[in-house]
Amino acid sequence: MILTILCKVVDNFGDIGVTFRMASHLKKINPSNTVNLIVDNLEAFKKIYSQVDASKKYQIVNGINVYDWNAFDLCYASFSNDKEKAVLSSDRLGVILECFQCGRPGWLEKILFEDELEKTVHIIMIDYLTAEAYAEDFHLLKSLTRRAKVQKVNFMPGFTDKTGGLIIDDGWKEAVSYNKDGPVLFFTYDKDFSGVVRAFKKSRFTTILLAQGKGKASFEKAWNEIIKNENHPVKLEVLDYLDLYEWDEMLKKCSVLFIRGEETLSRACLSGIPFIWHAYPQSDEYQLVKVQALLEKMKNYFSTADFLCVEKLMLAFNQTKTADDIEKYTDEFLQRIDGLREGYKNFSIDLRKNGELCSNLMTFIEKIIII
């Protein structure tokens, strides 16, 4: 089977992180699959997987055919009709996975809507991960296109058995063995971290790992103002860019995670490690709706007091304006970490009962192809 995955890097590295993980796992599930990954930003791809050559318009990475989205002539020639061999474009494209509402490159639009198609092309729209109720409503819902031979359906990652689930690739089959005395990871968006840093001054944690990305500068600013020149046991370690699977192993060794983005959120949820999610800031603070939806999925795994501790900090962390009580909420969260661990672990265990996204996806693809 041929699978063609489209990825447009919109915000930092999450989009390419998810699609590369998906492509790799789809290839692992069935090595006979041909997996094409079409990426518009190879420089971003290289940041999370160093084997990528950002200067090449076509290359094979980890068994996956990687094409530069912007290489019109090369991609059109690779996927369009070959009259001499009588190969149809639909055969070359296989099933198209259009990820995160990325749209389609011009060369693909020409193939799908201007060139002759003798077979139906199936597009599966892989949407963003969300805990909101609409994930269940939109899962497997068909969408119209402007050509009958191009059929499109939504496939929703999610946190229930009425969605596609999460990608659970090798190394994530079980919750991790918890490292009680490990470091704390910060991988966030920009925010005033003064209250958070002050709380860490009072905690038992001695090492903070600060990831590259949008939130790095604002965390360093708070750190430099509050701790840098003090003789204090808590130390800050700024991480270099890590390959995707190196990132996984680093994350598993942590005791606490302050994370952002879909890719790292899904790993945090599967890890069983206590985490606070920093959602992408949106107008009218709509990110709070997304955060509250996730909290609702987590609620039943905690006692009332423990959940209130998690809820207060996660909501405060996601307010556009700095929450006055964020130092107090962070302090309480860190003090309760050992007790919170069981709730996060049980949440991660139940997520695996929803099935694995790539396996669920392949089952669905085989069904529509047969039909």
MARSE-103712 format. One record per atom (N, C-alpha, C, O): x negated, y, z; residue in one letter. Coordinates in steps of 0.02 Angstrom, whole numbers, plus 50000, padded with zeros to 5 digits. Each point is the difference from the previous one (the first is absolute). Example, Ala and Ser with C-alpha at 12.3 -4.5 7.8 and 13.67 -1.06 7.14 Angstrom:
BEGIN
493404971650390A500455005950000A499555006050000A499484999950033A500705005449931S499585005950003S500395005550037S499755005550008S
This chain:
BEGIN
499584994050000M500425006050000M499565006350000M499485000150032M500755005049932I499645006449998I500375005050044I500615000849993I499025002550051L500285005150044L499615006449988L499385000050006L500955005449978T499685006449988T500235004950054T500595001750004T498935000750036I500165004250058I499785007149986I499435001349979I501035003550031L499855007149989L499895003550066L500404999250047L499065004649958C499855003750061C499765007049984C499515000949964C500845004050063K499795007049996K499815002350071K500424999750045K498975002449964V499765001850066V500255006950017V499735005049976V500794995350066V500335006350016V499695003350061V499865006050000V500034990150053D499765002950062D499454995750029D500124994850031D499265007449959N499434996650030N499954992949974N499964999049939N500034995950105F499814993249978F500554994850012F499914994249982F500655007850048G500524995150017G500294996549940G500094993950001G500055009849945D500314997049941D499554994749968D500234994549986D499145007250005I499554995149969I499844994450049I499894994349979I500115007250086G499894994750050G500534994749996G499854994050000G500785008149998V500564995249997V499984996149934V500074993950000V499855009749944T500034996649935T499424995249989T500084994749970T499325007250053F499444995549993F500094993850045F499844994449980F500415006650080R500144994350044R500534995549968R499934993850002R500585009249969M500524996249967M499734996149940M500144994149992M499475009449966A499714996849941A499574994050020A500044994749969A499545006350081S499554994750023S500394994050026S499824994249988S500715007250049H500384994550030H500414996449947H500084993950004H500195009749947L500374996849946L499544995449960L500214994749977L499175007350015K499514995849965K499824993950043K499924994549973K500035006550092K499834994550046K500574994850003K499874994050003K500755008449997I500574995550003I500004995149941I500134994150008I499715008649933N499974995849940N499435002549956N500095004749962N499324992150043P499425002249961P500115000149925P499625003349963P500884993150013S500135000049927S500365006549978S500045001349940S500225002550107N500315006449983N499475004749970N499445000350023N500765003449926T499605005649975T500275006350034T500595001749991T498995001750046V500225006050037V499635006049972V499385000450003V501005004349970N499735006449976N500175005550050N500575000550022N498945003649995L500115005550046L499825006549963L499435001149982L501085003250007I499915006249963I499965005650052I500495001450034I498935002049971V499885004950054V499815006749970V499595000349954V500715005150072D499855006649972D499415003550033D499775005149975D499984992250080N499445003250036N499514994750023N500054997350055N499475001349902L499514994850015L499515002250054L499714995850035L500185010749973E499575002550053E500294998250068E499644997850045E501015003149963A500334998150063A499964992550010A499904997750057A500194998549890F499964992750004F499304998050025F499944995650043F499555007549930K499314998350019K499885001450074K499604996550031K500745008549997K499905001650071K500224994250045K499714999050054K500794997249924I500244994550042I499764993149977I500104995050033I499565004849909Y499714993849976Y499405001649956Y500075001949942Y499344997550087S499395002749970S499804996549935S499595002749963S500694991450023Q499824996549939Q500315003349937Q499814998349944Q500655006350066V500305003549943V499515004849969V499645003650036V500334996549898D499605004949963D500475005349973D500374998849953D499615007150078A500485005349982A499905002649930A500445003649974A499004994849994S499875002649932S500294995549945S500015002049942S500224992050075K500234995349950K500755000549989K500395000550047K499804999349890K500715000249983K500334993150008K500604999450007K498984995449991Y500254993250011Y499454996150036Y499415000649984Y500804995350065Q499524995750036Q500394994650035Q500615000450008Q499044994450013I500314994650040I499745000750071I499404999750012I501065001150035V499835000950070V500364994750041V500614999950003V499004995750029N500314994950042N500504995749962N500514997850027N499335000949909G500444995949958G500595003849970G500424997049967G499615009550044I500565004149977I499765004549943I499465003050005I500934997549941N499845004549945N500205007150020N500595001450010N498925003049996V500135006850021V499925004749940V499485000149967V501045003950020Y500005004749945Y500085007150027Y500345001150050Y499345003649916D500095007150015D500665002349970D500084999949939D500375002150102W500665002549981W499965005149944W500425000249956W499055003950045N499935005749954N499684998149933N499955004349956N499844989550037A499674997849937A500534998049950A500124994049989A500205010949980F500574998749956F499844995049945F500354995049992F499135006349969D499854995849942D499844992950020D500254995349970D499325004050081L499814993350022L500614996150026L500104994249981L500295009050061C500574996550030C500544998549949C500304994650001C499825010049953Y500504998749949Y499794994249956Y500404995749982Y498965004250000A499754994549958A500024993350038A500124994849970A499775005550094S499984993850040S500704997150012S500074993950004S500435010350000F500664997650020F500545000549946F500554997450009F499305005849935S500505000749948S499994994049953S499614995350009S500825005049940N500054994449953N499344998949962N499675004749979N500164989150013D499434998049959D500284996349940D500164994050005D499915009549940K500344997049942K499634993949972K500324995349977K499025004850027E499614994449972E500134993750040E500034994549972E500035006250095K500114994150042K500744999150017K500194995250034K500235009549943A500724999750012A500154999550074A500454996350021A499185007450018V500125000150073V500425006150016V499825005649983V500754993350050L500445005550017L499755003750061L499684997150044L500475009449959S499795003950057S500294997350064S499685000350053S500944997149945S500314997450060S499624993950027S499984998950060S499714997349895D499594994350022D499365002550034D499794997250050D499925008049923R499385002650027R500105003550067R499574999750044R501005003649963L500145003750062L500244995450055L499855001150059L500514993749922G500294995650050G500525003850040G500395004049973G499634994850092V500445003650046V499625006150026V499434999450022V500895006449974I499685006350022I500215001650071I500605000350015I498925000850029L500145002250068L499845007450004L499415002050001L501105002150002E499925007250002E500025002250074E500534999850031E498915002149995C499935000950073C500115007250022C499715004749972C500714996250078F500085006350036F500235005749954F499765005750005F500724992749951Q500295005149957Q499475003849961Q500045006149991Q499454990249986C499425003249968C500135002149928C499605003649971C500964994350000G500115001349930G499574995549956G499704995250025G500265006449912R499624995849953R499555004449956R500205005549982R499204992150001P499575003949955P500305000549931P500424996049980P499355009149983G500275001349934G499954994249952G500464998749961G498984997750041W499924994349955W500514994550013W500214996549954W499985002750110L500494994950017L500705002249981L500414995949979L499745010650029E500645002649978E500104998849925E500554998249978E498925002749984K500044998949927K500154992749985K500424998549958K499244996950077I500124992949989I500724998150017I500334996549962I499915005950095L500654997950025L500585003149963L500524996849991L499405009549988F500585003649975F499945002549928F500475003049974F498964995849994E499935001949929E499824994049956E500254999549944E499344996150081D499794994249960D500554994650000D500475000250039D499454995149914E500484994549995E499894995050056E499434998050014E501115000050019L499974994850052L500494994549981L500595001249988L499154992750008E500434994349984E500214996350063E500474996049999E499185005250056K500164996850063K500155005350052K499775005749995K500624992550055T500155004550055T499395001050044T499664995250018T500205011050000V499475001750047V500325001450068V500475003950005V499274992950046H500265000950068H499535004750039H499404998850005H500905006550023I499635004650044I500274999250070I500615000550012I498954998250035I500204999650071I499695005950035I499395000850002I501045003450027M499785006050034M499854998250073M500464999050039M498895000849979I499804998850069I500015006750036I499605004449985I500844996450063D500085006450032D499565000650061D499664995250020D500345010850010Y499625001150061Y500294995950058Y500604998550001Y498974999750045L500214996550060L500395004850045L499765005450015L500824992550006T500395004050047T500414995450045T500194994549979T499955007850081A500444996350046A500725002549995A500444997450034A499685007649923E500675002849994E500484994949969E499804995449964E500855005550052A500514995249980A500054999349924A500204994749975A499635010649989Y500084999749927Y499544994749968Y500124998049943Y499374999850093A499564994849972A500404993749985A499894996849948A500575001450096E500424994249988E500515001349945E500144995649959E500135010550039D500505001749949D499725000049930D500334998049952D499045004350041F499695000749934F499644993749977F499844999449941F500024996050105H499614994149982H500384995849947H500574998050011H499095000749934L500264996149943L500575003649962L500364996949962L499705009750050L500505003949964L499735001949931L499445002449994L500974996549955K499785001549931K500055007449986K500425003650026K499124998749930S500005007049977S500055000249924S499774995449966S500535009950009L500075000749927L499365002749969L499645003950032L500224994149907T499485003049960T500335002149934T500594998749989T499035004649968R500305002549938R499944994949942R500085001849942R499784991950076R499964994949948R500234993350030R499794998150054R500654998549910A500304993850026A499474994750012A500074996050047A499415003849912K499494994950008K499495001650054K499544996050012K500545009650022V499575001650057V500455000150062V500405004650010V499534990350031Q500424999350059Q499605001450063Q499424998050006Q500905005550042K499645002350059K500404998350063K500615000550001K499024997450051V500324998350064V499555002350056V499395000149993V500915001850063N499625002250058N499804994150044N500384995350008N499035005150020F499774994950047F499705003750060F499495003549993F500824995850065M499845004250058M499594996250052M500244995150029M499145007049983P499654997550060P500415002050062P500395004849997P499514991750057G500405001950059G499874995850060G499554995950002G500885005250048F499904997050066F500554995050018F500054998050058F500375000149894T500534995250013T500014994649946T499675000649949T500734994250064D500044994649951D500455001749941D500094996049954D500215010050047K500395002349943K499605004749955K500285003349956K499074996950055T499535003749957T499474995149976T500044994050012T499465008649953G499464995749974G499484998350051G499574995849986G500455007350074G499504998650051G499365003949990G499985005049964G499484992750068L499355003249997L499504995449964L500104993949997L499375009049975I499464996049972I499614996850058I499725003550042I500274989949959I499644996450053I499484995749966I500104994049988I499345009049996D499474996549964D499544996450049D500125000150060D499354996949914D499544996250042D499725004550055D499825005749988D500154991650071G499755003850057G500555003350040G499885002750054G500744997049921W500565003250034W500574995150014W500575002150011W499284991549988K500534995050011K500255000250072K500574998150013K499015004150034E500185000350070E499795006750030E499575003349973E500754998550083A499785006050036A499284998950023A499804994450013A499825011049991V499284999450015V499904998550074V500445001250041V498984996149975S499804999050069S499815006950029S499535003149977S500844999150073Y499955006950023Y499355001450036Y499794996250043Y499895009249937N499375002350031N500165005550050N500075005849982N499984992350081K500225004650052K499535005950009K500215005550017K499154993449971D499495005250012D499705002649935D499425002049998D500984997949949G499755002349935G500075007549991G500225003550045G499604998949896P500065007149984P500725002049984P500444995849994P499665010749998V500645002749980V499915003249931V499545003949989V500904994349964L499955002549932L500465006049990L500584999950020L499155005449948F500405005749978F499955000649924F499475001349973F501094997749995F500065000849927F500675003349988F500514996749993F499505009950005T500615003950004T500015005649948T499545000949961T501015002950040Y500045006349963Y499775005650046Y499854998950059Y500125007149914D499805005950039D500495001250058D500604999349992D499125002750065K500415001550058K499565003550052K499394999449997K500915004250049D499645002550057D499924994250050D500484998050033D498914999549972F499874994150042F499745001850070F499754995650035F500315010749984S499725002150064S500284995950059S499624997650042S501045001749960G500314996250054G499794992850000G499904997050053G500045000149888V499794993049994V499294999150026V499864995350038V499695009149942V499304999550022V499955000950075V499614996550033V500775008149995R499995001050073R500234993750037R499734998350053R500764998249918A500234993850031A499464994749998A499944996150047A499675003749899F499474994949996F499445001350049F499654995450020F500275010850000K499505001550052K500154996450065K499554998550039K501105000149973K500214996950062K500094992449994K500154996750049K499775000649890S500154993049988S499404995650013S499445002450012S500674991049984R499464995150009R499624998749936R499494996550001R500755006249943F499704998449935F499375004249989F499975005950017F499524990949955T499345003249995T499805001549928T499525003749989T500834993549961T499815001049931T500615001649957T500494996450001T499465009049961I500525001849952I499694999549930I499475003049987I500854993449969L499804999449930L500425004849959L500624999650001L499065004949964L500355005049960L499904998549926L499445000249975L501114998449991A499964998149929A499965006149955A500215005550019A499534993549921Q499995005249949Q500725001449979Q500444995750006Q499695010449968G500665001649977G500255006650026G499615004050028G501034997249963K500285006750012K499985002250073K499925006050013K500144989450034G500025002050069G499335000750034G499965002050058G499514996449906K499334999950030K499795006850026K499775000650057K500315004649904A499765006650019A500365002750062A499695002950044A500974996249958S500375002750057S499844996250064S500005003050054S499874990549941F499814996350061F499315002250024F499895001150059F499644999649893E499335002350019E500025006950032E499625001450046E500825003049930K500065006750028K500204999650074K499695003250042K500824992849973A500214999250069A499464996850043A499885002050057A499794993049914W499474996550036W499425004950017W499765000150057W500045003849895N499445004650010N500175005450052N499565002250037N501064999849966E500215005150048E500064997450071E499935003750048E500224989749958I500174997450067I499474995450029I499885000150060I499804995849899I499564994750027I499285000549977I499554998350038I500325003949902K499354999249968K499415001850045K499524996250004K500505009450030N499435002450038N500024997850074N499595002350040N500874993349976E500044997550068E499634993450006E499944996249951E499825002450108N499704993550014N500574995350020N500144998950059N500174998249890H500614996150011H499924993149969H499704999449946H500564995450086P499894993149975P500354998549934P499774995749963P500785007850020V500344998549938V499615002949941V499815005950000V500064989949950K499585001949943K500414999749936K500464995949993K499375008449960L500335000349935L499544997249947L499425002249993L500834993049968E499624997149944E500395001249936E500554997549991E499155006449964V500335001449936V499824994449951V499424998649987V501094998349986L499914994349955L499845002349930L500245005249977L499364990949987D499925000849928D500614997049967D500414996650032D499675004549902Y500514996549963Y499864992550002Y499434997949991Y501094998250022L499924992850005L500384996549944L500545002349980L499194992149996D500384995849954D500634997550036D500014999550061D500504998949901L500654998250027L499954994650054L500315000550053L499314994349933Y499984994350046Y499525001350058Y500084997050053Y499435007449938E499605002450056E500445004250047E499944999550061E500505004449911W500485003950039W500444995450042W500125001450059W500114993249911D500414995250037D499644997450061D500284999950055D499094998149936E499634997050055E499855005250054E500014998450060E499865007849920M499895005450049M500635001150041M499975000650061M500604999849905L500635001450033L500164994650052L500255001550054L499624992249929K500164994550045K499625000250066K500214997050049K499225006549952K499595000350060K500205005650047K499725000750055K500765003449924C500205005850040C500504998150054C500354995049996C499675009250056S500494999150054S500625004249989S500544998050023S499405007649943V500565004649987V499915002949930V499445001249978V501125000049988L499985002649932L500455006249995L500594999750017L499125005849960F500395005949980F499925000449924F499475001949975F501054996249989I499914998849928I500545003449959I500515002350027I499364998149908R500475003049953R500054995649938R499624995349991R500865006549966G500044996849934G500324993150002G500024996750051G500235001349891E500334993549994E499524994250009E500154995250037E499285005049930E499534994550002E499774998550071E500024994250022E499765010950014T499754998950067T500564998850050T499914996350049T500685006649939L500574998550043L500184992649997L500124996950051L499895000349889S500174992949994S499494995650036S500184995050031S499185006849964R499484996150036R500085000850076R499934995150037R500235010949985A500105001250072A500584995950026A499954996950053A500605003149910C500594996150021C499844992650004C500244996650046C499375000849907L499834992950000L499474998350052L499954994250021L499665010650000S499454998750045S500224998350071S499674996150034S500885006949988G500204999250070G499625004750047G500104999750061G499485004649911I499625004950040I500455006150012I500345002249954I499685000550107P500405006050013P499805005749952P499415001449992P501105001749977F499855005249951F500505005750005F500564999250024F499225006649952I500435005849989I499945001849927I499455000949974I501134999849993W500005001449928W500105007449988W500475003050026W499094999949933H500065007049978H500274999949929H499634998649953H501025002850040A500324999749934A499815006249958A499815005250027A500254994149908Y499845005649956Y500475005950014Y500614999149996Y499125006850021P500435005750016P500435002249940P499745000849945P500905000150067Q500475001849946Q500405006250020Q500005002050059Q500335001049892S500405006050014S500574998350047S500274994549999S499915010350043D500544999250049D499854994350049D500464997250030D498915001149977E499784994750045E500374993449988E500174996450047E499945002049888Y500344993749984Y499594994050022Y500274994550007Y499075006450003Q499594994450023Q500264997350067Q499894994150014Q500445010050026L500264997750064L500554994849990L500094995650042L500285005049903V500514995049984V499674993349987V500234994850023V499225005349939K499644993949984K499694996950063K500014993950008K499725010350034V499694997650062V500534997050046V499894994650029V500675008749978Q500544997550042Q500254993349975Q500184995650039Q499855003649894A500234993649972A499524994450018A500214994450015A499145007049983L499514994950020L500074998450074L499974994250020L500115011050020L500084998950073L500614995750015L499974995850045L500565005149918E500604995950010E499864992649987E500274995650033E499295003049917K499824993149985K499574997050056K500004994050011K499635010350025M499544997750052M500334999750070M499754996550044M500795007049964K500295001350067K500114993850042K499834999950059K500464994949912N500204994250039N499424995850025N500104995250038N499305006449942Y499414996250022Y499685002750063Y499524997250025Y500755008350001F499715003450058F500525000850055F500605000149988F499155000550074S500445002150054S500225007249987S499695003549959S500824998850075T500255006849990T499465005150014T499915004849962T499724994350093A499485004950019A499424999949950A499745005249982A500064988849996D499444999549953D500195003049932D499605003549969D501014995150009F500215002849935F500045007650003F499805003449953F500444999350102L500055007250007L499315003249994L499925005349971L499584991450058C499315002349995C499765000349928C499715005049979C500424989749983V499804999749929V500395005249960V499715003649960V500944996650051E500435004549962E499815007450010E499955003749951E499944998350111K499845007050013K499375002149965K499975005449971K499514990450031L499375001949969L500054999849924L499755004549967L500584990450005M500034999649927M500415005749971M499815002749947M500734999250085L500395005749975L499625006550008L500005004249955L499674996750102A499615006250011A499425000449950A499855005449975A499844989050011F499444999749953F500215002149930F499595002449961F501054996650024N500245001449933N500385006549992N500265001549947N499775002550106Q500295006649994Q499515004549963Q499394999950013Q500885004249942T499575004649962T499665005050047T499415001549993T500985001050055K499715004450050K499734995850058K500294994950017K499175007450012T499694996150053T500484999350059T500285005050023T499814989050000A500434998850058A499635002150064A499424998150009A500925005750033D499675002450061D499784994350046D499515000650036D500874993949962D499874994650047D499594994349970D499974994650029D499705006649914I499664994449967I499424997350042I499864994049997I499825010250043E499474997550044E500294995350052E499724994750012E500845007250018K500324995750050K500234993449969K499904994750030K500405005649911Y500254993949967Y499424995449980Y500054993950008Y499405009149967T499424995949981T499694996850062T499814994149999T500145009750055D499724997450062D500414994050025D499714994950019D500955005849981E500434994550022E499934993949955E499974994350023E500015006949912F499934994649951F499354996150012F500014993850001F499445009750009L499354996850010L499994996150066L499704994750004L500625008050047Q500024996550064Q500414993649997Q499864995350037Q500645004549919R500454994349994R499784994949947R500344995049989R499115006249978I499804996049943I500044992550013I500284996249961I499435001650094D499984992850013D500704997050005D500124994449977D500355009350053G500694997650005G500375000549934G500454995949987G499385008949971L500335000949935L499814994649950L500374998549954L499054998650056R499724995249952R500494994449983R500054998149942R500314999250107E500454994449987E500565001949952E500184996049956E500105010050052G500535002249955G499775000649928G500344997949954G499075005250036Y499725000649933Y499864993149970Y500124998849941Y499624996650099K499844993349976K500634996449978K500014996949946K500525003350094N500624996549983N500335003149938N500304996449960N499645010150032F500255003349939F499634997349939F500324998549949F499035000850056S499614997549943S500174992849983S500014998149942S500114997950109I500174992949989I500664999549962I500054996049952I500455007950068D500654999649967D499985002749928D500394997849958D499175007050028L499945002549932L499814994549951L500215000149942L499404995250081R499784994549956R500584995349983R499964996349951R500565003850088K500574995749987K500415002449940K500424996349974K499465009850003N500355002849942N499724997549934N500275001549947N499204994650056G499664997749939G499485005049979G499925005450029G499714992749919E499445004049977E500185003449934E500294996849956E499555009550037L500245004049943L499804997049933L500434999449956L498954998850034C499784997549935C500334993349983C500174998849942C499904996950108S500344993649988S500745001149985S500274996949954S500055007650084N500705001749985N500075003049931N500484998749964N499045005450017L500015003249934L499934994949945L500375000349950L499174995050057M499914994949948M500614995549993M500184998149945M500145000450111T500624996049997T500535003849960T500364997049959T499695009550053F500505004149964F499815000449926F500434999549957F498945001550027I499785000649931I500154993549962I500255000249944I499594994250085E500134993649967E500744999149987E500204997049950E500215005550096K500734999549991K500235004149941K500394997649958K499395008850037I500245004249945I499724997949933I500335000949948I499074996350053I499704997749937I500384994049973I500124999449940I500064996150106I500394994149980I500685002049973I500234997449949I500095007550086I500655002349976I499945003349932I500505002349973I
